[in-house]
């Protein structure tokens, strides 16, 4: 949510500040307890067995969904907006993905495999991944129904007719269906028999909690300082200071 219309807070004494801070702390505790409760409900969601066979292009060759678990029992998939023929990935998805590499050893030690999935062919994924300097697993669902079945890829005719389902409801019909790819994340469980179950999917702003930078900005004096949601975000090599660093290093 934009913070641009919030008036500048008044300047007060330390005692007045402490009183206001303690009042806010109670609200923060309410959020923490609510988040714990929602997390518990998320874990208690029923599961759906994945009977359909999906094949993905990976650097190690073709792999099934079960093989993407890489020997672990839990799989987190980030549905990264990079369609076939795109010159670059979605800036918002790229912003989120910047937070993946540091989490990998912790997730993998906790029996969780994280991978991004896009509909672009693997060669196009690898090219953009190299540009961004990322290490996390990223595979292609090109040629499969995976993205369509999990409601993150759409046919233009589907969008134009208002039949595309995203975030559990129909998207408004559009005469200019430019976005045939949208972001999201999905979770899967693999049992001892090798059977795979879909446990959770989240879309739209549901991914904000995965973006540590936003959580840090929420605690900065100006907050997110945005007019529309994440309007300040660029790919990390497109910020002005990133370009200056690149120029410096190129001499």
C-alpha angles and dihedrals in degrees: 000000000000118000094190094104096050111112119236109269117247123253113248141167122281090254093054090046091052091052092051092045092053090051090052090047090063090054091048090052089052089055091048092051091045091050090051090051093047090048090053091050090049091055089049095055114122118252133234121216113235105225097162118095115234125186123202132194109235134168086256095053133263114345136181124231089258090054091054088070086075092213096313127112098230130058128189115195123195110202099219118199103238113126128190111288096012114144092217141001124265110284092226093050089046090052090053094044091055085075097056106079096061091050096052100087092046094048095044091050087053095055094261127125118200122200137162119226126200135170093231115104115267094252090058091047092050092050093053092041090055091049090053094043094232127158104188119112114270123178138181126243090189110150095016133096094235098108092042093048091052092048101244099106125053141183114242092236089054092054093044091053094048092243098119114113117213129162088003097301139076118274114235112265112264131197089200104047097182098153110067089158127058132176130256145131133236135192128212136186127209117202130208091271092056095251116144126220131191109228108169146359130187131188145181111010090357088096096060093095088061090062109084092185090064091050089053092047090051086064096046119099093252096037115208090335093207135143095204127014110299094339089150095061122111132165105278093249092052100064115107094243090049089056091050091051090050092050090049093051093046094064 
